[in-house]
Amino acid sequence: MKQYNDFGTQRMQDDKLLLKQQRKRAAKPLLWVSMGSIFMAFAGLVSGYIVSRGFLLEKGQWVEFKLPNQFIYSTIIIVLSSIVLFIGQSQAKKNIERAGWYMVTALVLGALFCYFQIAAYQNLISRNIYFTGPGSFTSGSWIYAISFLHLLHIFGGLIALSVASVKAARHSYTEDDHLGYTLASIFWHFLGFVWIFLYTFLTFYR
């Protein structure tokens, strides 16, 4: 009877281990699929911007204005955060505890990115450029829509970085097993790439 119980317990443990391994193998492909979907959503917005701009230019109703300098600052910050995470990823294979501090640093920089994005909106409002309502215009509304959708995804990225930072602090990762750290880093790099693309596009396609 005891041998039967021991066999049953071992079988359950093996099943749990197999399920855990399957989830790990599926995690990265699922992340790539979700990032592809997010990028397509932004591609749709950019396409809408191009069509709207072309239509209103023909009617002489497209309003041009300078983007807030805060967008430049936030771009620099998100690039720095990605550099920090690249270093952290290389450290994760050697010293996961040290890599955790790089993750925390990237998290702080991410919060600073959000601060400058909000400051950019305040700058727009101070120049009477609104998302909607009396006095608003299409080109201004597009800037709000595109940048705010990205900001919402940034909040998701901050949650991922926060979870990874906590797990690193609790020693849930090891030098050989830190998939969550890697996935959070990849997602953050992706968000940084998307923002650089969006900011470059909006700067040169005004």
C-alpha positions as CSV (number, residue, x, y, z in Angstrom):
1,M,0.0,0.0,0.0
2,K,2.8,2.3,0.9
3,Q,4.6,1.6,-2.4
4,Y,1.4,2.4,-4.2
5,N,1.0,5.7,-2.4
6,D,4.7,6.5,-3.1
7,F,4.2,5.7,-6.8
8,G,1.1,7.9,-6.9
9,T,2.9,10.8,-5.3
10,Q,5.8,10.5,-7.6
11,R,3.5,10.3,-10.6
12,M,1.8,13.6,-9.5
13,Q,5.1,15.3,-9.0
14,D,6.2,14.1,-12.5
15,D,3.0,15.5,-14.0
16,K,3.5,18.8,-12.3
17,L,7.1,19.0,-13.5
18,L,6.0,18.2,-17.1
19,L,3.2,20.8,-17.0
20,K,5.7,23.4,-15.7
21,Q,8.1,22.6,-18.5
22,Q,5.3,22.8,-21.1
23,R,4.3,26.2,-19.8
24,K,7.9,27.4,-20.0
25,R,8.2,26.2,-23.6
26,A,4.9,28.0,-24.6
27,A,5.6,31.2,-22.7
28,K,8.0,32.8,-25.2
29,P,6.0,32.0,-28.4
30,L,2.9,33.3,-26.7
31,L,4.8,36.5,-25.9
32,W,5.9,36.9,-29.5
33,V,2.3,36.4,-30.7
34,S,1.0,39.0,-28.3
35,M,3.7,41.5,-29.3
36,G,2.8,40.9,-32.9
37,S,-0.8,41.7,-32.2
38,I,0.1,44.9,-30.3
39,F,2.4,46.0,-33.1
40,M,-0.5,45.4,-35.6
41,A,-2.8,47.6,-33.5
42,F,-0.3,50.5,-33.6
43,A,0.3,49.9,-37.4
44,G,-3.5,50.3,-37.8
45,L,-3.4,53.6,-35.9
46,V,-0.5,54.9,-37.9
47,S,-2.3,54.0,-41.1
48,G,-5.4,55.9,-39.9
49,Y,-3.2,58.9,-39.1
50,I,-1.7,58.8,-42.6
51,V,-5.1,58.6,-44.3
52,S,-6.6,61.3,-42.1
53,R,-3.6,63.6,-42.7
54,G,-3.7,63.2,-46.4
55,F,-7.5,63.8,-46.6
56,L,-7.3,66.9,-44.4
57,L,-4.2,68.3,-46.2
58,E,-6.2,68.3,-49.4
59,K,-8.9,70.4,-47.7
60,G,-6.3,72.6,-46.1
61,Q,-7.6,71.6,-42.6
62,W,-4.6,69.8,-41.2
63,V,-3.0,71.7,-38.3
64,E,0.7,71.4,-37.7
65,F,2.3,72.0,-34.3
66,K,5.5,71.2,-32.6
67,L,5.6,68.1,-30.4
68,P,6.4,68.6,-26.7
69,N,10.1,68.4,-25.7
70,Q,9.0,66.0,-23.0
71,F,8.6,63.4,-25.7
72,I,12.3,63.7,-26.5
73,Y,13.2,63.2,-22.8
74,S,10.9,60.2,-22.5
75,T,12.5,58.7,-25.6
76,I,16.0,59.1,-24.1
77,I,14.8,57.5,-20.9
78,I,13.3,54.5,-22.5
79,V,16.4,53.9,-24.5
80,L,18.5,54.0,-21.3
81,S,16.1,51.6,-19.6
82,S,16.6,49.1,-22.4
83,I,20.3,49.4,-22.2
84,V,20.1,48.8,-18.4
85,L,18.0,45.6,-19.1
86,F,20.4,44.4,-21.7
87,I,23.1,44.6,-19.1
88,G,20.8,42.9,-16.6
89,Q,20.1,40.0,-18.9
90,S,23.8,39.4,-19.3
91,Q,24.3,39.5,-15.6
92,A,21.3,37.1,-15.0
93,K,23.4,34.2,-16.2
94,K,26.2,35.1,-13.7
95,N,24.5,36.7,-10.7
96,I,20.8,36.8,-10.6
97,E,20.7,39.0,-7.5
98,R,22.7,41.7,-9.2
99,A,20.5,41.3,-12.3
100,G,17.5,42.1,-10.1
101,W,18.9,45.5,-9.2
102,Y,19.2,46.3,-12.9
103,M,15.6,45.3,-13.3
104,V,14.7,47.7,-10.4
105,T,16.7,50.5,-12.1
106,A,14.8,49.9,-15.4
107,L,11.5,50.0,-13.4
108,V,12.4,53.4,-12.0
109,L,13.3,54.7,-15.5
110,G,10.0,53.3,-16.7
111,A,8.1,55.3,-14.1
112,L,10.1,58.4,-15.1
113,F,9.1,57.7,-18.7
114,C,5.4,57.9,-17.6
115,Y,6.1,61.1,-15.8
116,F,7.4,62.8,-18.9
117,Q,4.6,61.5,-21.0
118,I,2.1,63.0,-18.6
119,A,4.1,66.2,-18.6
120,A,3.9,66.2,-22.4
121,Y,0.1,66.1,-22.2
122,Q,0.2,69.0,-19.8
123,N,2.4,70.9,-22.3
124,L,-0.2,70.3,-25.1
125,I,-3.0,71.4,-22.9
126,S,-1.1,74.6,-22.0
127,R,-1.0,75.3,-25.7
128,N,-4.7,74.7,-26.1
129,I,-4.3,71.4,-27.9
130,Y,-6.9,69.0,-26.6
131,F,-7.9,65.5,-27.3
132,T,-11.5,66.3,-27.8
133,G,-14.1,69.0,-27.2
134,P,-14.3,72.7,-28.3
135,G,-11.1,73.9,-29.8
136,S,-9.7,70.4,-30.5
137,F,-8.4,69.4,-33.9
138,T,-7.7,66.1,-35.7
139,S,-3.9,66.2,-35.7
140,G,-3.8,66.9,-31.9
141,S,-6.3,64.2,-31.2
142,W,-4.1,61.7,-33.1
143,I,-1.1,62.5,-31.0
144,Y,-3.1,61.9,-27.8
145,A,-4.6,58.6,-29.1
146,I,-1.4,57.1,-30.4
147,S,0.8,58.1,-27.4
148,F,-1.8,57.3,-24.8
149,L,-2.4,53.8,-26.2
150,H,1.4,53.2,-25.9
151,L,1.3,54.6,-22.4
152,L,-1.3,52.0,-21.4
153,H,1.0,49.2,-22.7
154,I,3.8,50.8,-20.7
155,F,1.8,50.4,-17.6
156,G,1.5,46.7,-18.4
157,G,5.3,46.6,-19.0
158,L,5.8,48.2,-15.6
159,I,3.7,45.5,-14.0
160,A,5.9,42.8,-15.7
161,L,9.1,44.5,-14.5
162,S,7.7,44.8,-11.0
163,V,6.8,41.1,-10.8
164,A,10.2,40.2,-12.1
165,S,11.9,42.5,-9.6
166,V,10.0,41.0,-6.7
167,K,10.8,37.5,-7.8
168,A,14.5,38.3,-8.2
169,A,14.5,39.8,-4.7
170,R,12.8,36.7,-3.3
171,H,15.4,34.5,-5.0
172,S,12.7,32.8,-7.1
173,Y,15.1,32.9,-10.1
174,T,18.4,31.3,-10.5
175,E,21.3,31.8,-12.9
176,D,20.0,28.7,-14.9
177,D,16.2,29.4,-14.5
178,H,15.1,33.0,-14.9
179,L,12.6,32.8,-17.8
180,G,10.3,35.4,-16.2
181,Y,13.1,37.9,-16.0
182,T,13.9,37.3,-19.7
183,L,10.3,37.6,-20.8
184,A,9.8,40.9,-18.9
185,S,12.9,42.2,-20.5
186,I,11.9,41.2,-24.0
187,F,8.5,42.9,-23.6
188,W,10.1,46.1,-22.3
189,H,12.5,46.2,-25.2
190,F,9.6,45.8,-27.6
191,L,7.7,48.7,-26.0
192,G,10.8,50.8,-26.3
193,F,11.1,49.9,-30.0
194,V,7.5,50.7,-30.6
195,W,7.8,54.1,-28.9
196,I,11.0,55.0,-30.9
197,F,9.2,54.0,-34.1
198,L,6.1,56.1,-33.1
199,Y,8.1,59.2,-32.0
200,T,10.2,59.1,-35.2
201,F,7.2,58.7,-37.4
202,L,5.3,61.6,-35.7
203,T,8.3,63.8,-35.8
204,F,9.0,63.5,-39.5
205,Y,5.5,62.9,-40.7
206,R,3.8,66.0,-39.4
